[in-house]
Amino acid sequence: MRTNGGANQVALTVIAPIKPGQQDALKRLLEDLGENPADNPLIPFGQFSQLHFARLLVLDETTDLQRAPIPAYLVFLSDVDAPLDRYLDRLVDVAGAGLDRIFGHCEGYPTSPTVTRAQRLRYLRTHMAKASAAYVNTVGRTVEQVRQEAQLREAIQQFLDRSAPERPKWDALQVRAAIRKLVAREESLRWARRPAPLPPLSFRIREALHLVAVPLAGLAVSPALLVALPVGAVMLRRRERTDPAPHLKPDPAHVLALAELEDRLAQNQFSGVGLLKPGWFRWLVASAALFLVDYGARHIYNRGQLAGVKTIHFARWVMIDGGRRLIFASNYDGSLESYMDDFIDKVAWGLNAVFSNGYGYPRTNWLVFDGAKDEQAFKDFLRCHQVRTPVWYSAYGHLTARNIENNARIRAGLYGKMSAAEAEEWVRRL
């Protein structure tokens, strides 16, 4: 198998308004596609080697808190290895007719008898939305790397099973030496003779510059912030005391419809959308919180955990409708119940900072306290705002984030010198 170079990961978000009267037909089409997301006739997601996760869903038409109408949207999300252009090119080449069938239900999609490749690309690019914040479990770990390292783990396990009669005589260093010989002679494991590649140097330089530039910019505006923060704190507390905070209860039928699509793999997906509280102040607080989340995800929580939560593969936050609504989408391990508990226990303050700016969230105190600590109200809030996701694809649905990290450490342990104690620890990973 050919090994590509390293790559960073990109969150693609395409949001297109649905034509009046087309919403139900589009939903039926997506339900059919969801039966086989990897190999359906319209967008066979399994054919895209850069693709980690993808989903298609419909946001129903609704109104905002001032009763202004909001149209129905088709939402298409992908988590891919860069470059994004290559993924988009392959998407229109492999699934051009399928895109026509799906996006043909949307406003502005080309309707000429023969839609061209350029028209499809232009439509997707025109309707791309930038994520306000995005999280990647481990930046630089490509789909190819995840799959290859799972293959390595399986090959080692088969070797150990075959050598079981001899192994009781081996210590950990001898086991490691035997495994290294296996990798050296197996042509199918040629790629494992080298460490995993890093993301491109250009990406690493950009990230290093961003890491430094943001604090420097914050330092430059700190005098103004020192003046504004006390005023903002007073405004925040006034709103926290007076903003409506109803305990919204999810419709049992809605919960059942959501549960039908959950717990089919080692992973699950969450898609949710909610209205921000009205006014510029809440928009500003939400935007600032998301900016800090994005900075932390890019530079601090980019090696296997998000503020202590280790079960998330990818996540994103996207503001839509001119800042009136926020989409949150994630791919995570285990059940939704354990996922919510993990967030409440480990990062309730972060949930509060972002989601307390949404209507119906449990009441917070100084932005980061209380809120999600009201466990049942928080869980009901999430279920109320969760959206049924009929099409969801995972490139490695049998692997948890813990499995993936363990496989990567097994590969890394093939190189360099090890003490007996280090070899014992490495062998336990097997």
N, C-alpha and C positions, 0 to 999 in steps of 0.2 A: 504493500500500500504506500502510495506517495505521501510524504509528509510535507505539508505546507509550512510556511513561516508562521511566526506568532502573529496574533491579531488582537486588537481591543474589541470590545463589544458595543453594539449600537442598538438603541431602542427606536424602532420605526412605529409611528402612530399615524394612521390615515383615518380621517373622519369626514364622511360625506353625507349631506342631507338627503333623505329618502323622498322620492316623489310622492305626492298625495295619493293615497289609495293603494300604494305598493308595499306597505309595511307588512301585512299579513303574508303576502306571497313570498316576500324575501325571507321572512321567518321560517316558512315551510321549507324553502330551498336550503337554508342553513341547517335546519334539523336533519335533512337528508344527508348533507355533507358530513355532519358530525358523527354519522355512523362509522365512517372510515376516514378520519382526517389525514392519515398518512398516504392513502392511495385512492382518494376520491377522484372522479373524472374531471372536476373543475380546477381545483388547486391541490395537486398531490404533494402535500407538504414534505413527505418523505424523500422527495427527489432533490431537496435543497440542502446541499452539504454544509452551508453556513448557518443553518437555522437551528437554534436551540428550542424556542417555543413560539407558537403562533396561536391566534384566536380571532374569531369573527363573531360579532354580537350586534344586536339592535338595541339602541336606546329609544324608548317609546317617546312619542310627542307628549309634551307636558306644558306647564306654565311655571314662571318664576314666582318669587314671593310677592311681587306686585301684580300678579296675574297676567303678565305679558307672555305671549305664546313662545314656546321653544319647539322647533320641529323635531321629527324623528331622525335619528342618524344611524348609519352603518359605521361600525368601528372595526378596524382591521389593525391588529397589533402583531409585531414580530420582534423577537430578540435575536439578533444576528451577529456573526463575526464580521468585522469590517473587512473590506470597504462596502458601504451601503449601496453604492452604485452597482457593484457586481451582483448583489442580491436582487435589486430592482430589475436589472437587465435580464437576469435568468427568470425572474417571475413573469415578465411579459413574454419571454420566449417560450417558456414551458406551459404557461397557463393563460395565454392571451385570450382564448375563446372563453375560458372559465371566468376570467375577470369581466368579460363582456356580459356574461349571464348574471353575475352577481352585482356588479356596479351599474349594470343597465337599469336597475331599480332606483338609481340615485339621480339627483338633479345635476344637469350639466354634463352627464357622461355622453361621449360622442355617439350619435345615432346613425351615422352614415352606413350604407350597406356593407362596406368593408372598413372596419375600424383599423387604423394603422398602429404599428408598434409605437411610433412617436406620440400618437394621441393618447395611448394608454399610459405611457410614461409621464406625459405632461399632466394627465389627470391625477395620477397618484402623487406626483410631486406638488401639484397645486393644493392638494387636500391634506398634505402632511402637517401635523401639529407638533411643535417642539415640547418635549417633556419639561416641566418645571423642575423636576428632580428625578433621578434614575439611580437604581442600585443594581450592582452586579456582584454576585457572591464572590467570585475571584476573577479580577480583571486579567485578561490575557489567556484564560483557559478556554480553548476553542472546542467546538463540537468534535472535531477530529481527535483532539487530545483526550477528551472525556471517553470517547468510544475506544480508542486505542488502549488507554490505560485500563479500561474494563477488560479488554481482550488479554492484556498482559496478566492481569490478576487471575483470569480463568486459565491461561496457559500454565502459570506457576502452580495453581491448585491441582491441575491434572498431573503435572510432573510430580508433585509431592504425593499424590495418591498412588502413582505408579511406583514411587521409590519408598513407600511406607515400610516394607520389610527391612530396609537398610537404615532408615532414619534414626531409629533409637540409638544407633552408635555415633550419630553426628552431634556435635555441639552447634550453637547458633552460627558461629563463623563458618563452619563447614557447610551448613545448610545454605548460607548466603553465597558461598563460593560455588556450590553446585548450581544454584539458580543463575548466577552470572555466566557460568559455562553454557547453560541452556539458552540464555538470551544471545550469547555470542555465536552459537551454531545454528539457531533457528532463523531462516531467511525471513519468515513472516514477522519476526520481532526485530528486524533490522533497525527500525525507527527508535526502539527502546535503548539502543546503544549510546544514544545522545540525550542530554537533558532536554526538558521541554523548552521550546523557543520562547523568548520574551516578545512582548508587543513591539512594533516598529520603534526605532529610535526617535523618529519624528513625533510619535504619539507621546513617548516618555518625556521628551523635552517640553512639549506643550503642557503636559500635566504638571511638570516641575515648575514651569513658569506660572501656571495658574495657582499652584499651591502657595507660592510666595506673593503673587500679585494681590490676591484678595486680602490677606492681612495688612499689606502695605496700604491698600486703598482704604481699609477700615481705619488704619492709624491716621491717614490724611484727613478723614472726615470726623475723627473722634471728637473734636471740639463741638461740632454741630450736634453730634449724637448725645453728648453730655447735656446739652441744653434741651434736646427733644425728648430724651428718655423719661424724665420726670413727668412731663406733660402727657406722653404716651401712656405711662403707667396709670395715671389718674383716669384717662379716657378708657383704658382697658378695664379697670376695676368697676367703673360705672356701668359699662356694658355687660360685664360678667354678672353683675347684680340684677340688671334689668332685662337683658335679652331673654326671650322665651326659651325654655329648656324642657319641652314636653317629653315625657317618656313614651316614645313611639313603639308600638307593638307590631311585629311582623304578622302578616296574614298567614295562617297555617298552610293554606294552599300554595302560597308563594314559597314557603320554606320547603315544602315537599317537592315542588318543581325544581328548586335549586339542588336538593339532596339527590335527585335522580341522576345528576351528572357528576356527583362527587364520589371519591374513594374507589375509583376504577383502577388507579395505578398507585405506585408508591408516592406519587406527587398529586397535588390538587392545584386548582386555579381559583383566584378570587378576582371578580370584576365588580366594581361599585362606582356609583355616581351620586353626588349630592349637591344641593344648593348651598352656596355661601350665604352667610347673613348679609343683609343689604348694607350699602354704604362703603365709602372709600377706605374707612379705617380697617374694617375686617379684611378687605381685599389686601391692604398693605401688610397687615400682620401675617396673613396666610402666605403672601408672596415672600416676605422676609424669612418666615419659618422654612418654607420650601427651599429657598436659596441656601440656608444653613444645612438643611438635610442633604441637598445635592453636594455641597462642599464636603460634608462629612463622608458621604458615600463614595466620593471620588478619591479622597485622600487619606481617610482614616479607616473606614469600614469597607475595605476593598479586598480583604484577604480571608473570606470565609465566615464573616459574621457581621450583623447589623446591630450594633449596640448590645451585643450579647445574644441575639437571636441568630441561631446557626442553621435554621431550616429553610431559609428563603434562597431561591436560585436567582430570580430577577424580580424587580418591582419598579413601578413608575407612578408618578403623579403628574397629571396633565390638566391644566386649566382650559376650559372651553366656554363658549357662549359669552365672549367678552369678559371673562372673569366671574361670571355668575355661577358657574358650576365647576366641580373638580372631579376628575376621574382618578380612581386608584385601581391599579391592576398588579397582581403578583402571582408568582409560581412558587409553591412551597411544598414541604414534605408533611405527611401525616394528615390527620383530620382537621377540619376547621375549628373544632372545639379546642384541640391542643394548640393550634396556631394562635387563636385568640388569647388563650391562657398565657402563652409564651410572651405575647406583646404586653399584656396587662402586668405580668410579673416583672418583666425586664426593661420595658421601654414605654411605660405609660406616659411619662413626661413628654416623649416625642410625639406620641399619638395626640396628646392634648394640644401641643403647640400648633399642630397643623389642623386637626379635625375639629377642634373646638370652635373654629371659625365657620363651621357648617351648621345649618339649621337642624335642631333636634338632638344635638350632641349633649351628653350629660354635663351639668354645670361645672365649670372649672374655677380655680382659685389662683390668681396670679399666673394665668396661662398654662402652667405646667402641673399644677397640683389638682387633686380630686379627679373629676372627669372620668377617665377610663377605670379608675378605682371603684366606681359604682359598676361592678362587674355585669350584672344582668342588664342594666340600662345600656351599657356599652355594647354588649353582644346583640341586644335587640336593635340597636342603632345600625350595626353592621349588616344584619340580616335584612332590615328594612331597605337599605340602600344597595344591597347586592343585586346584580343583574344576571339573569340566566345567560350562560355562555354556551351555545349549542355546538360551536366548532372550537375545539382546543386540541392542539398538537404539542407533543413533547418528543424530542429526538432521542431521549433515553429515560423513558418513563419508569423503568425498573430500578433506577439508581437514585438514592437519596443524596443530599449534599454531603452527608457524612461518608457514604460509600465513595463518592467522587474524590473527596479529599484524601481518604485512606488510600485509594488507588494511586493518586498522585504521589503520595509519600512513599509508597512501595517502589514506584519508578525512581524517585529521587534517591532511594536507598541503594540503588545499584551502583552508584558512583562514589569514588573517594574511599578513604580509609575509615574503618570502624573499630571501636574497642569491642570487647566481648559483651559488655553491658549494652552498648548501642546496638549490637547485632541481635541480642536477646529481645530488645524492644522492637526492632524492625521485624523480626520473625513473628512476633505476636500479632502484627498487622495482617499476617497471612491466615 
